[in-house]
Amino acid sequence: MKYFLIALSILFSLNSFSQDVTGKWITIDEETNVEKSIVEIFKKDGKYYGKIVEFLEDDAKPDEPCQHCKGDMKGKKLMGFEVLKNFEKDGVEYVDGKIIDPENDKTYDGKIWVDEDDSSILNLRGYISIVYKTIQWKRAED
């Protein structure tokens, strides 16, 4: 019985580790399916954030200001921009955060979670009122 409980404990700890969202994730353009950037998700003061740390497009110029951004982001640098803010861990999901799309200057209420069937996939769901959309990123190789 003692060994069974130890094995069960290890199994639960491995499962909770696989659900961790921290690390680097590759963003994918929904329309073209092209890999665009790498966002690093990190924990700060008990909450989770994600910032752009690398661009993958051939024509990307990380030090230049964003020319296609709108609103408050127009003309600002995207490198280091926080696209995920204030997420709190709730079981296997990270909830009550904000997802920011700098290209259209929109902020969505959101939740994120690692796919239960494939831990290399991160699901991001953004809400406006009762309407939502879910997109996926994939885990970057270290």
N, C-alpha and C positions, 0 to 999 in steps of 0.2 A: 504494500500500500504506500509506503514511504517513497519508493522509486516512481510509482505512478504519479504521485503528487509533484515530485520534482520534474518529471517529464512534462506534465501538464503545465506547470509553471513556466518552463522553458518555451514550450509551444506558444503560450499566450504572450510572452515577452517578445518572441520573434515576430508574431503577427502584429503587435503594436508598433514594432520598429519598422516593419515594411510599410506601414501607413504614414510614416513621417514625410511631410512635404518639404522639409528643408533640403537645400541643395540647389543644383543648377538644372533648369528646364529650358527646352527649346520651344520657342513660340512658332506657330505655324499659321500662315495667312489662310484664312477660311476660304477665300475665293480661288486662289491659285495653288494652294497646298504647298507653297514654298516655305522653307525654313527661314525665318526672318531674324531672330535674335535669341540671345540667351538671357534669361531672367534668373537671378539668384534669390531664393527664398530663405529668409533668416528669421530668427527669433530675437526680439528686443523688448525688454520690460514685460515679458509674459505674453506678448502678442506677436503675430507673424506678418512679415512684410516681404515684398518682392521688388527688386530693382533691376533695371536693364544693365548688364555688365559687358555685353559683347553683341556686335552686329554680324550677321552671317551673309548678308547679301553682298555680291561682288562690288556693287556701286555705292555701298554704305560709306559715309564719311562721318565717323563718330564725333569729331570735334566741331562739325558745322552745325549751325542751328537748324531746327526742323522747319522746312519750307512748306510742307503740306499739312502741318498741324493747324488747328483752329483754336480760337478762344485764347485762354491764358497760356497755352503751350506754344502758340505761334512765335517762331523765332528763338525758342529756348532749346538748349541741348537736351537730347534724349538720353545720352549716356549717364547712367546713375539715377535716372528718373524712376520714382517708385510707382509701379503700376498696380501693386497690391498693398493694401493698408489695413491694419487693425484687426486681423483675423484672430479668433480665439478658438482653441482646440475644444471640440465637443465630441467625445468618442472618437470615431474614425474621420469625422468631418471637421473642417475649420470654417467657422461661421461668423456672421455679424461683421464682415469686413466690407471693404470697398474695392472694386475693380475699376481702374481708370484706363480709358482708351485715349492716349494722347493725340492720336490722329484725328479723332472727331471731337475731342475735348468733352467727352461724356464720362460720367461717373455712375457706376451701377452698384446697388447693394449686391452682395455676393456670398457664395460659399465655395470652397474648394475641397477636393478629396482625391486620394490616390485610388485608381481603379482597383476594385477588389479582385478582378481576374488577371490584371496585368500591372504590376507595381511600377512599370516604366511609363505609365500613362497618368497624367494629372488632369482631372476634370475641373473646369471652372464654370460656374453657373452665375450669370449676371441677371438681376431682376430689375424691371421697371414696373412698379405696381404689381399686378398679378401675372404679367407676361415675363417669360424668362427664355434665355438661350444658353445652351451649354456648348463649350468648346473644349478641345483637348490640346495639351502640350505633351511633349515626351521628354523623359529624363535624359540629360546630357551625360556623355561619358566623362569620367574624371581624368 
